[in-house]
Amino acid sequence: MYEKLKELMLYIADKSAADPLFGALKLNKILFLIDFTAYGIWGKPITEATYVHQKLGPVPFQLLPARGALIDSGAAVLQDREHFGGTQQRLTALREPNMSLFTAEERKLIDEALETLRSSNGTEVSNWTHTLRPWKDTLTGDEIPFYTTFILEDVPIDRDDQEWARAMIKQIKARSHDA
């Protein structure tokens, strides 16, 4: 279950192996950027994850079970590292990710997201997500709807606008399934 999420987590961990700023917090935000960007472009996220509002920003609800499955299968380990006076939890890949699950377009988007956040630490990317409407418009524990990726700026949106957006999303999804 959640094979694409698990393989994406392995890929991100593998590509971030030399990144001293990479830890659990940054992993969560990279996943958020990838899935919400994919939804904005294609009308569907890359993984099957559901994102929830947590104190430090959006987190895939399925992250802990997926990470646990990777660790239990020997595909990854979770390491605690000293990091600026605190402890950084870092997922480390022990095998190559199965990237055949991803299209060429998905792999390109994933690599672009990694590059976008490469020089940022977990706190910086967490603070960045706190400026976005998807996080600002939800409360701790709430699911963050994917359609909110279209509402990134602070503009007033009434119920009619929300219903229009939902209808447009359904049309986009219908077209993408027909293609």
Buried (B, 14 or more C-beta within 10 A) or exposed (E): EBEBBBBBBBBBBBBBEEBEBBBBBBBBBBBBBBBBBBBBEBBBBBBBBBBBBBEBBBBBBBBEBBBEBBBEEEBBEBEEEEBEEEEBBBBBBBEEBBEEBBEEEBBEBBEEBBEEBBEBBBEBBBBBBEEBBBBBBBEEEEEBBBBBBBBBEEEEBEEEEBEEBEEEBEEBEEEEEEE
